[in-house]
Amino acid sequence: MTTSLPDKSMSLSHHNNEHDYSIQLNRWFLKPIGAWPESRATTTSEKLLSRIIQITCYVLIAFTIVPCMLYFYLEEQELDVKMNSVGPVSHWIMNGINYSSLLLRGKDIRRCIEHMENDWCAMNRIEDRTVMLKYARFGRSVATFCAVFMHCGVFSYSVVNSLSPMITIIDNQTVITRRLPCPFYSKLLDINRAPINEIVLATQFLSGFIANSITVGACSLAAVLATHACGQFAVLYSWLSELVDEEKEKRYIECKLANIVEQHLRILNFLSRFEKIMNQICLVEVVGCTLNLCLLGYCSLKEWNARNTKTIATYGILFVSMTFNIFIFCYIGELITEQCKKVGEMAYFTDWYRLPHKTALGMVLIISRSSAVIKITAGKLIQLSLITFGDVIKTSAAYLNILRTLIM
């Protein structure tokens, strides 16, 4: 990619270090679950290890989902217990679908990573790299907060659940076992006996960590890719503001305008691939979080009536973590839409009337292209924005009100 004339040259190693800094957390989150995309440098042994990790993750997720669904349909008859089971198992199902999406979109993710690397190599001016680093730090911060909220929320629920004893009478003997995060079909394994109960509990904890890591990986990937695009937009804005310079020759200005158009098209191409990667994951998150927020509210009301403070606190942490998760996706959609629109505004508010006539006409191309905004969607059905976030909260509250009226 051709850019504006560099002020200072940067070493290739410096470029690579900054690019690695921007995607470091994504690699940490995705590699342990085998979802980090392969590159040409990936060895055969690394590919084999990745396949083994992927199979292991699917098996552990299925180990939680299948017995819980069997319990739900074949064993438990009480509606209240079933309602309590829907939330946890839906979390595992959502993340199983998202895991498949991450693996299927591996090539697109790799292209986005390579695109980011090329962008870092192309930015030679100190001020441009400073702006990109600012947005890279913001993306890392969002990824860190996402990891903390999700892991704390789900693990606090699992730990509190396991600390609540489950008392069962077997052959006139009282057996005390630990409660599982997700119910387990008793005809598959007798979870009322040690050490089976402890083994299943530990397996569900490990499965929960994998499920959380999938959510964290998807959310952090969206945050880092989106903030990189915002950094590129910020560089584009600075180029637009510097376009009009009476001291420069006409040919130099035309070259700068060509660079701006090329940069704009590169960003839009990057965002198109980003939307392709995330739209299915976003749909799962929007639908799943709407359902889970509703069920969390229902369960919280039940525990409030039972004066179970410990469980209510756990549900509160879960509610905050899920709300933060869906907020991040909606905020990213809003941010990208606004940045796309701002390009046209910046082009319009430059002193284009001081440009040569034919060069000024080139600004029309930028304004016209920026009017066709790239929107981040959930399954190409719902545009992600702060309005969508409000709709998710209102829909969850409406469903909660219906549940409360029909059941409680």
C-alpha positions in Angstrom: 0.0 0.0 0.0 1.3 3.5 -0.9 1.1 6.0 2.0 2.0 9.6 2.5 5.7 10.4 2.6 7.4 9.1 5.7 8.9 11.4 8.3 11.1 8.8 9.9 11.9 5.2 8.9 11.0 2.4 11.3 12.7 -1.0 11.4 10.7 -4.1 10.4 11.2 -5.6 13.8 9.6 -2.5 15.4 6.6 -2.9 13.1 6.3 -6.6 14.0 6.5 -5.8 17.8 3.7 -3.3 17.6 1.6 -5.6 15.5 2.2 -8.5 18.0 1.3 -6.1 20.8 -2.1 -5.4 19.3 -3.1 -9.1 18.8 -1.2 -10.6 21.8 -4.3 -11.1 24.0 -6.2 -12.6 21.1 -3.5 -15.2 20.7 -3.5 -15.9 24.4 -7.3 -16.4 24.5 -7.7 -18.4 21.3 -4.6 -20.6 21.2 -5.5 -22.7 24.3 -8.8 -23.7 22.7 -7.4 -24.4 19.3 -9.1 -21.5 17.6 -6.1 -19.4 16.7 -6.0 -19.5 12.8 -3.2 -21.3 11.1 -0.6 -19.5 9.0 2.0 -20.7 6.4 4.5 -20.9 9.2 2.4 -23.4 11.2 4.2 -26.7 11.5 2.6 -30.1 11.0 2.9 -30.9 14.8 1.2 -27.6 15.6 -1.6 -28.4 13.3 -2.0 -31.9 14.8 -2.0 -30.4 18.4 -4.6 -27.9 17.3 -6.9 -30.6 16.0 -6.5 -32.6 19.2 -7.4 -29.5 21.3 -10.4 -28.8 19.1 -11.7 -32.4 19.5 -11.1 -32.2 23.2 -13.1 -29.0 23.5 -16.0 -30.4 21.5 -16.1 -33.5 23.7 -16.0 -31.5 27.0 -18.8 -29.2 25.8 -20.9 -32.2 24.7 -20.2 -33.9 28.0 -22.1 -31.0 29.7 -24.8 -30.4 27.1 -26.0 -33.9 26.3 -26.5 -35.2 29.9 -28.2 -31.9 30.8 -30.6 -32.1 27.9 -31.4 -35.8 28.7 -32.1 -34.7 32.3 -34.2 -31.9 31.1 -36.4 -34.0 28.8 -36.4 -37.5 30.4 -35.9 -37.1 34.2 -37.0 -33.8 35.7 -40.7 -33.0 35.8 -40.8 -29.9 38.0 -41.1 -26.7 35.9 -39.1 -24.6 38.3 -36.1 -27.0 38.1 -36.4 -27.0 34.4 -36.3 -23.2 34.2 -33.2 -23.2 36.3 -31.6 -25.6 33.9 -32.3 -23.7 30.7 -29.9 -20.8 31.5 -26.7 -22.8 32.1 -27.2 -25.3 29.3 -28.0 -22.5 26.8 -24.7 -20.9 27.7 -22.8 -24.0 26.7 -24.9 -24.4 23.5 -24.3 -20.8 22.5 -20.5 -21.2 22.9 -20.5 -24.5 21.1 -22.1 -22.7 18.1 -19.7 -19.8 18.4 -16.7 -22.2 18.6 -17.8 -23.7 15.3 -18.1 -20.2 13.8 -14.5 -19.3 14.9 -13.1 -22.5 13.4 -15.0 -22.1 10.1 -13.9 -18.5 9.7 -10.3 -19.3 10.5 -9.1 -18.3 7.0 -10.9 -14.9 7.2 -9.5 -14.3 10.7 -6.0 -15.0 9.4 -6.5 -12.6 6.4 -7.6 -9.9 8.9 -4.5 -10.5 11.0 -2.3 -10.3 7.9 -4.2 -7.1 6.9 -3.4 -5.6 10.3 0.3 -6.5 9.9 0.4 -4.8 6.5 -1.2 -1.7 7.9 1.4 -1.5 10.7 4.2 -1.9 8.2 2.7 0.8 5.9 2.5 3.4 8.7 5.9 5.0 8.7 5.1 8.4 10.3 5.5 8.7 14.0 2.2 10.5 14.6 0.3 7.9 12.6 1.8 5.0 14.6 1.1 6.9 17.9 -2.6 7.1 17.0 -2.7 3.4 16.0 -1.0 2.4 19.3 -3.6 4.5 21.2 -6.4 2.4 19.7 -4.5 -0.8 20.1 -4.2 -0.2 23.9 -7.9 0.5 24.0 -8.7 -2.8 22.2 -6.5 -4.6 24.7 -8.3 -3.0 27.6 -11.7 -4.0 26.3 -10.4 -7.6 25.8 -9.1 -7.7 29.3 -12.3 -6.4 30.8 -14.3 -8.9 28.8 -12.1 -11.8 30.1 -12.4 -10.7 33.7 -16.2 -10.1 33.6 -17.0 -13.4 31.8 -14.7 -15.7 33.8 -15.7 -14.1 37.2 -19.4 -14.2 36.4 -19.7 -17.8 35.3 -17.1 -19.2 37.7 -18.7 -17.5 40.7 -22.0 -19.2 39.7 -20.3 -22.6 39.4 -18.4 -22.2 42.7 -21.4 -21.1 44.7 -23.5 -23.9 43.1 -20.9 -26.5 44.0 -20.7 -25.2 47.6 -24.4 -25.8 48.1 -24.8 -29.4 49.3 -27.3 -31.8 47.6 -28.8 -34.2 50.1 -30.1 -37.5 48.7 -31.5 -40.6 50.5 -30.2 -43.9 49.0 -31.0 -47.3 50.6 -32.1 -45.5 53.9 -28.8 -43.7 54.0 -28.4 -39.9 53.7 -25.8 -39.1 51.0 -24.4 -35.5 50.7 -22.9 -34.6 47.4 -21.9 -31.4 45.7 -24.4 -29.7 43.4 -23.3 -29.5 39.7 -23.3 -26.3 37.7 -25.5 -28.1 35.1 -27.8 -31.1 35.9 -26.7 -34.5 34.9 -28.8 -37.5 33.7 -28.5 -40.0 36.4 -28.9 -43.1 34.2 -25.6 -42.3 32.4 -23.6 -42.0 35.6 -24.5 -42.2 39.3 -23.5 -38.7 40.4 -24.7 -39.4 44.0 -21.6 -41.5 44.7 -18.0 -40.5 45.2 -15.7 -40.1 43.3 -18.1 -39.9 40.3 -19.6 -36.7 41.7 -16.2 -35.1 42.1 -15.1 -36.2 38.6 -18.2 -34.9 36.9 -18.0 -31.6 38.8 -14.3 -31.1 37.8 -15.2 -32.0 34.2 -18.0 -29.4 34.1 -15.7 -26.8 35.6 -13.1 -27.5 32.8 -15.9 -27.4 30.3 -17.2 -24.1 31.7 -13.7 -22.6 31.4 -13.6 -23.6 27.7 -17.1 -22.2 27.1 -16.1 -18.9 28.8 -12.9 -18.8 26.8 -14.8 -19.1 23.6 -17.0 -16.1 24.5 -13.9 -14.1 25.7 -12.0 -15.1 22.5 -14.9 -13.9 20.2 -15.5 -10.7 22.1 -11.8 -9.8 22.3 -11.3 -10.6 18.6 -14.2 -8.2 17.8 -12.8 -5.5 20.0 -9.3 -5.7 18.6 -10.3 -5.8 15.0 -12.8 -2.9 15.5 -10.3 -0.7 17.3 -7.7 -1.4 14.6 -10.2 -0.1 12.0 -10.9 2.9 14.2 -7.1 3.6 14.4 -6.9 3.4 10.6 -9.9 5.8 10.3 -8.1 8.2 12.7 -5.0 8.1 10.4 -7.3 8.8 7.4 -8.8 11.8 9.2 -5.3 13.3 9.8 -4.4 12.8 6.1 -7.6 14.5 5.0 -6.9 17.5 7.3 -3.4 17.8 5.8 -4.5 17.5 2.2 -4.9 21.2 1.5 -1.5 22.8 1.5 -0.8 25.7 -0.8 2.9 25.3 -0.5 2.8 21.8 -2.2 2.7 21.2 -5.9 -0.5 20.0 -7.6 1.0 16.6 -8.4 2.0 16.1 -4.8 -1.6 16.9 -3.6 -3.0 14.5 -6.2 -0.7 11.8 -4.9 -1.9 12.4 -1.4 -5.5 12.2 -2.5 -4.9 8.9 -4.2 -3.3 7.6 -1.0 -6.4 8.7 1.0 -8.8 6.9 -1.4 -6.7 3.8 -1.3 -6.6 3.9 2.5 -10.3 4.4 2.7 -11.0 1.4 0.4 -8.6 -0.8 2.4 -10.4 0.0 5.7 -13.8 -0.7 4.1 -12.5 -4.0 2.7 -11.2 -4.9 6.2 -14.6 -4.1 7.8 -16.4 -6.2 5.2 -14.3 -9.2 6.2 -14.8 -8.3 9.9 -18.6 -8.3 9.5 -18.4 -11.6 7.7 -16.5 -13.2 10.6 -18.7 -11.8 13.4 -22.3 -11.7 12.1 -23.2 -15.2 13.0 -21.5 -14.9 16.4 -23.3 -11.7 17.1 -26.7 -13.3 16.2 -26.0 -16.1 18.7 -25.0 -13.5 21.4 -28.0 -11.2 20.8 -30.6 -14.1 20.9 -28.8 -16.0 23.7 -28.2 -12.9 26.0 -31.8 -11.8 25.6 -33.0 -15.3 26.7 -30.4 -15.6 29.5 -31.0 -12.1 30.9 -34.7 -12.9 31.1 -34.0 -16.2 32.9 -31.5 -14.6 35.3 -34.2 -12.1 36.3 -36.7 -14.9 36.8 -34.3 -16.9 39.0 -33.3 -13.8 40.9 -36.9 -13.1 41.8 -37.4 -16.6 43.0 -34.2 -16.4 45.2 -35.3 -13.0 46.5 -38.5 -14.6 47.7 -36.5 -17.4 49.4 -34.1 -14.8 50.9 -31.1 -16.6 49.4 -28.6 -13.7 49.5 -25.6 -15.7 48.3 -27.3 -16.9 45.1 -28.7 -13.5 44.4 -25.2 -12.0 44.5 -24.0 -14.6 42.1 -26.9 -14.0 39.7 -26.1 -10.3 39.9 -22.5 -10.9 38.8 -23.7 -13.1 36.0 -26.2 -10.4 34.9 -23.4 -7.7 34.8 -21.1 -9.9 32.9 -23.7 -10.8 30.2 -24.9 -7.3 30.0 -21.3 -6.1 29.5 -20.8 -8.8 26.8 -23.7 -7.8 24.7 -22.9 -4.1 25.3 -19.4 -4.5 23.8 -20.8 -6.0 20.6 -23.4 -3.3 20.2 -20.9 -0.5 21.1 -18.5 -1.9 18.4 -21.3 -1.8 15.8 -22.2 1.8 16.8 -18.5 2.9 16.8 -17.8 1.5 13.3 -21.0 3.0 11.8 -20.1 6.4 13.2 -16.5 6.2 12.0 -17.7 5.3 8.5 -20.0 8.3 8.4 -17.3 10.6 9.8 -15.1 10.1 6.7 -17.6 11.9 4.5 -18.0 14.7 7.0 -14.2 15.2 7.3 -13.9 15.3 3.5 -16.7 17.9 3.3 -15.3 20.2 6.0 -11.8 20.3 4.6 -10.9 23.5 2.6 -11.6 21.6 -0.6 -12.3 24.9 -2.4 -8.6 25.7 -2.1 -7.7 22.6 -4.1 -7.3 22.5 -7.9 -10.6 22.1 -9.6 -10.1 18.5 -10.8 -8.5 17.4 -7.5 -11.5 18.9 -5.6 -13.9 16.8 -7.7 -12.0 13.7 -6.4 -13.4 14.5 -2.9 -16.8 13.8 -4.2 -15.8 10.1 -4.6 -14.8 9.9 -0.9 -18.1 11.6 0.3 -20.2 9.4 -2.0 -18.5 6.2 -0.9 -18.7 7.1 2.8 -22.5 7.5 2.5 -22.7 3.7 2.0 -22.0 2.8 5.6 -20.8 -0.7 6.5 -23.0 -1.9 9.3 -22.1 -4.7 11.7 -25.1 -7.0 12.0 -26.3 -10.0 13.9 -26.8 -12.6 11.2 -27.5 -9.8 8.6 -30.9 -9.3 10.4 -30.2 -6.9 13.2 -27.9 -3.9 13.0 -25.7 -3.7 16.1 -25.9 -0.3 17.8 -26.6 1.2 21.2 -30.3 1.2 20.2 -30.1 -2.5 19.7 -28.5 -2.8 23.2 -31.5 -1.0 24.7 -33.9 -3.2 22.7 -32.2 -6.4 24.1 -32.7 -5.1 27.7 -36.3 -4.1 27.1 -37.1 -7.4 25.4 -35.6 -9.4 28.2 -37.6 -7.3 30.7 -40.8 -8.0 28.6 -40.2 -11.7 28.6 -39.4 -11.7 32.3 -42.8 -10.0 32.9 -44.6 -12.6 30.9 -42.8 -15.4 32.9 -43.6 -13.8 36.2 -47.2 -13.5 35.2 -47.6 -17.0 34.0 -45.5 -19.0 36.4 -44.9 -17.1 39.7 
